[in-house]
């Protein structure tokens, strides 16, 4: 009888065409290779140095122009053009400026399915685990090798099992759960490991919430984060072209550790500057003034996040002296939010709607804070200089926490607004 496997071991075994175990170095085939305009240009340089002429499969190499949207200068415009030309030659599928963030676009278009192995030129490729796939962030040289050959080397990660029980209370979001896990694990506490979710509480989280959760697990250093297959995943993927090859963990699989989180006991949380694991309850930071609020990014730029934000704002407008930036995660999110009137309501309250993309998260597009300003953002990173100014202070919170602060002018518990 073969050894019981974790989800990560099972998916890597399928792609290596043999049983593998944690700690083993392997060469595995990949289903999707994804590059952004942040990682793609350098990957193309490596591709040429490897004497690459054609990608292994132009339908499975994806370029997403999301980090510099709209294009900020002529240098970046040249990089964008290089990616477009590579795709036009049949080497890749291009999602051009305005289509949205890679981690929202790929699931929307059916590229992420259970059992798949995706390598992405962005560390938050862990997001794909929300659909029972393995999303692994890699550097540009590995991207080039994968695009050329359709294969890549990996060390099979050990897995940490995270058991969720209960249900999130009113006013508490998946972002709060993710921040709680960051507080417990720490940045770098799960380096090159797979975080595997389980437990009855998981079924209470919708797909967008699971995407938020898996996205932020990149900040622990995890190689991947993954959810077991269930009806919610099957329904999501079936609407987008296919149910994939589900990969549940085997009973008796070996784990490097286990954490249990009672969702019932969670409360709204905030990460303090300048590390995403400096997590404190909102109640301890109540009254901290803010000058900028950002709702969006690959962590919390989905339709449900905009609805959560508006619910927290109630009838109140954005407070004087606060700049509220709203960045839908994709064109599809933007259009649906527009149809439902969500964007109009946010603008009426004093918000500014930016084009679909990464927005000000990485400081590469409009929305750079001033010296000394406090920013409260739904993003996943708050390192020094992350938003383009080393003298700004970035706090992280859920859409409800950010929205409540935007109308209050200070950090408050969204349950009391």
C-alpha positions, 0 to 999 in steps of 0.5 A, spaced: 500 500 500 502 506 498 504 511 503 498 516 505 499 523 502 498 530 503 494 535 498 501 537 496 504 530 495 499 528 491 499 533 486 506 533 485 506 526 484 501 526 479 505 531 475 512 527 476 508 521 474 511 517 480 509 517 488 513 523 491 514 525 498 515 531 502 523 533 502 524 530 495 527 534 489 523 532 483 522 535 476 515 536 474 510 538 469 506 544 470 499 546 467 500 553 467 506 558 467 504 565 468 508 572 468 506 579 470 509 585 467 513 585 473 516 579 472 515 577 465 520 582 461 526 579 465 523 572 464 524 574 456 531 575 457 532 569 460 528 565 455 533 568 450 539 566 453 536 559 454 536 560 446 528 559 446 525 560 440 518 558 442 514 556 448 512 549 450 505 551 449 502 558 447 495 556 450 498 555 457 503 561 458 500 567 460 502 574 460 498 579 465 499 586 465 497 588 471 502 591 476 503 598 471 496 599 469 495 604 466 502 605 464 506 610 468 512 612 463 515 610 456 520 605 459 515 601 462 511 602 455 517 598 452 517 592 456 509 592 455 510 592 448 516 586 448 511 582 452 505 583 447 510 581 441 512 575 444 504 573 445 502 575 438 508 570 435 503 565 438 508 564 445 503 566 450 496 568 451 496 576 453 491 579 458 492 586 457 492 593 461 485 593 464 483 586 464 485 586 472 490 582 477 493 576 475 490 572 481 483 574 479 483 574 472 486 566 472 480 563 476 475 568 472 477 565 466 478 558 468 485 557 468 485 554 475 482 548 476 483 542 482 489 538 481 493 543 477 500 545 478 501 553 476 508 557 477 507 564 477 511 570 477 508 573 483 509 571 490 501 571 491 500 565 486 498 561 493 491 564 491 490 559 487 490 554 492 483 556 494 481 552 488 484 545 490 490 547 485 498 548 487 500 555 486 507 556 486 511 563 486 517 563 482 523 567 480 524 570 472 529 565 471 525 559 473 519 562 469 523 562 463 525 555 464 518 553 465 515 557 459 521 553 454 520 546 457 513 545 460 517 543 466 521 545 473 524 542 479 521 543 485 522 540 492 516 537 495 514 541 501 512 539 508 505 540 510 502 544 516 495 542 517 490 548 519 484 546 522 478 551 522 472 550 526 466 554 527 463 560 523 466 567 523 462 572 527 458 578 524 463 584 522 469 579 522 472 577 515 476 572 512 482 577 512 481 577 519 482 570 519 488 570 515 491 576 519 490 571 525 494 566 522 500 571 520 500 573 527 501 565 530 505 563 524 509 569 523 513 572 516 518 566 515 514 561 519 512 557 514 518 557 509 517 552 503 512 549 506 504 548 504 499 550 508 493 545 508 486 547 510 481 543 513 476 542 518 468 544 518 469 551 519 472 551 512 465 550 509 462 556 511 467 560 507 465 562 500 470 562 494 472 569 495 474 568 502 478 562 501 482 566 495 483 572 501 486 566 505 490 563 501 493 569 498 495 572 504 499 565 506 504 567 502 507 572 507 508 566 512 513 564 507 509 558 504 510 555 498 503 554 497 497 554 501 491 549 499 484 547 500 481 540 499 476 539 494 468 540 495 462 542 492 463 550 492 470 549 488 466 544 483 461 549 482 465 555 481 470 551 476 464 548 472 461 554 471 468 556 468 469 550 463 471 544 467 472 541 474 479 539 474 482 533 477 480 534 485 486 532 490 484 531 497 489 529 502 489 521 504 487 519 511 493 518 515 497 523 511 504 526 515 504 533 517 509 537 520 505 541 524 497 542 526 494 549 528 487 549 530 483 556 529 476 557 532 472 562 527 467 564 533 473 567 537 476 571 532 475 579 532 477 585 527 484 585 526 489 590 523 497 589 522 501 595 524 507 598 520 512 595 517 510 588 517 504 584 516 505 579 522 505 585 527 497 584 528 493 587 533 486 587 535 482 593 532 480 595 539 487 596 541 488 601 535 482 605 536 483 612 534 489 612 530 488 617 525 488 615 517 489 620 511 489 614 506 484 608 505 485 603 500 480 598 498 482 593 492 489 589 491 489 581 489 487 580 497 481 584 497 479 587 490 473 582 489 465 584 488 464 581 495 469 586 498 466 592 495 459 590 498 463 589 505 466 595 505 459 599 503 456 595 508 461 598 513 460 605 511 453 605 512 450 612 510 456 616 512 461 619 507 468 619 507 471 623 512 474 630 511 482 629 510 481 622 508 483 619 501 479 613 499 482 609 493 478 603 490 481 598 485 477 593 482 481 586 481 479 585 474 475 588 469 469 583 470 469 585 477 469 593 475 463 591 470 459 587 475 460 593 481 458 598 476 451 594 474 450 593 481 451 601 483 456 599 487 462 604 484 457 610 484 455 609 491 463 609 493 464 615 488 458 619 491 461 618 498 467 621 496 471 615 493 476 615 487 475 609 482 482 606 479 483 602 473 483 594 474 490 592 476 494 592 482 493 599 483 497 603 489 499 597 492 506 596 490 507 604 488 507 603 481 501 607 479 497 613 482 496 613 489 502 614 493 502 617 500 505 623 503 510 623 508 508 621 515 501 619 512 498 613 515 495 608 510 490 603 512 489 598 506 486 591 504 493 589 501 497 584 503 504 587 504 506 593 508 513 593 508 517 600 508 516 603 501 511 598 499 506 604 496 512 608 493 514 612 500 519 610 505 516 615 510 509 613 510 506 608 515 501 602 512 496 598 516 493 592 513 485 590 515 479 587 512 475 591 507 470 593 513 475 595 517 478 600 512 471 602 510 469 604 517 476 608 518 475 612 511 468 614 514 471 615 521 477 618 519 481 614 524 481 606 526 475 604 529 471 597 530 467 596 524 461 593 528 460 599 531 460 604 525 
